[in-house]
Structure formats: structure tokens, C-alpha cells
Amino acid sequence: MAKKKSGKKKNGKVRYVEVAPQKSTMLDGLRAVLPETVSGQLLVGVLIGGALTYALSDEKLREKIIRQGVQGFGSLAGAMAELKEQIADIQAEVASGQSGDA
């Protein structure tokens, strides 16, 4: 464990306090990619905002994005329906197996 100065002196000595290591989060990888300076972060934000503004203001591009989203949602809904059917089949098999064993 890392030691951290507590700032309090006892008998003329600096006390150290044990500090638990920080858990990694989802955004740690993103922090490694983003610049650390404020001006760098501002530049990245301006570029991302400009790209989003362009994408949302261009009618043809917006239509393509929406079409892809609708197709993706349709595929996901179809996959979920198939999964529900498979789960129902497995439940039926388990139920018939339990009634046959009794």
C-alpha cells in the first residue's frame, strides 16, 4: 500500500497513513488518451463538437445514421426474440424431464 503524509507531527515526526490503491474505472483508458492540459482538452472538445454538429446538420448523413440505427435495433430485437424462443424451449425440456423422472 502507498504511504501518504498526513501532515500531522507527533513528537517531531511526520506520521504516515496507509492509503488503499484506487480501483480502476471504465474511464481510465479514456483519460490515458485525452490530453492533460486544459487547452488540449478544449481542442479535443471543439473537434468532437464540430464533427457532431456537421453530422447532425448534414441531412443525407443524418438519414444514413438513423437508418443504420433502425436496422441495428431491428437486428437486436430479432436476436432477443430468438433468444426468448430458445429459453422457452430449454424450459420446456427441463419441465418434461422433471415430470418424466418423477
C-alpha positions in Angstrom: 0.0 0.0 0.0 1.1 3.5 -0.7 2.0 5.8 2.1 0.8 9.3 2.3 2.0 12.1 4.6 -0.8 13.1 6.9 0.8 16.4 7.7 0.5 16.0 11.5 3.6 15.8 13.5 3.7 13.8 16.7 6.8 14.1 18.8 8.5 16.0 16.0 8.0 13.1 13.5 5.7 13.1 10.4 3.1 10.4 10.6 2.3 8.3 7.6 -1.2 6.9 6.8 -1.8 3.8 4.7 -3.8 4.6 1.6 -5.6 1.8 -0.3 -4.8 1.7 -4.0 -7.5 3.2 -6.2 -9.7 0.9 -8.2 -9.6 1.3 -12.0 -12.7 2.6 -13.7 -14.1 2.5 -17.2 -12.8 6.0 -17.9 -9.2 5.3 -17.0 -8.4 4.2 -20.6 -10.1 7.4 -21.9 -8.0 9.5 -19.5 -4.9 8.0 -20.9 -5.8 9.0 -24.4 -7.1 12.5 -23.7 -4.5 15.3 -23.3 -3.8 16.5 -19.8 -3.6 20.2 -20.5 -6.7 22.4 -20.4 -6.0 23.8 -23.9 -5.6 20.3 -25.3 -8.9 19.1 -23.8 -10.6 22.2 -25.2 -9.2 21.5 -28.6 -10.4 17.9 -28.5 -13.9 19.1 -27.3 -14.1 21.6 -30.1 -13.2 19.0 -32.7 -15.7 16.5 -31.3 -18.4 19.1 -31.2 -17.7 20.3 -34.7 -17.8 16.7 -36.0 -21.2 16.1 -34.2 -22.6 19.4 -35.5 -21.6 18.5 -39.1 -23.0 15.0 -38.8 -26.3 16.2 -37.4 -26.7 19.2 -39.8 -26.0 17.2 -43.0 -29.3 15.8 -44.0 -28.0 12.8 -46.0 -25.5 11.8 -43.4 -28.1 12.1 -40.6 -30.5 9.9 -42.7 -27.8 7.3 -43.1 -27.0 7.3 -39.3 -30.7 7.0 -38.4 -31.2 4.2 -41.0 -28.2 2.3 -39.5 -29.6 2.8 -36.0 -33.1 1.4 -37.0 -31.5 -1.6 -38.8 -29.3 -2.3 -35.8 -32.3 -2.1 -33.4 -34.3 -4.4 -35.7 -31.4 -6.9 -35.7 -31.1 -6.7 -31.9 -34.9 -7.2 -31.5 -34.8 -10.2 -33.7 -31.9 -11.7 -31.8 -33.7 -11.1 -28.5 -36.9 -12.8 -29.8 -34.8 -15.8 -31.0 -33.1 -16.0 -27.5 -36.5 -15.9 -25.8 -37.7 -18.8 -28.0 -34.5 -20.8 -27.1 -35.0 -20.2 -23.4 -38.7 -21.3 -23.7 -37.6 -24.5 -25.5 -35.0 -25.2 -22.8 -37.5 -24.6 -20.0 -40.0 -27.0 -21.7 -37.3 -29.6 -22.0 -36.4 -29.3 -18.3 -40.0 -29.4 -17.3 -40.7 -32.5 -19.4 -37.5 -34.1 -18.0 -38.5 -33.4 -14.4 -42.1 -34.8 -14.9 -40.7 -38.0 -16.6 -38.3 -38.6 -13.7 -41.0 -38.5 -11.1 
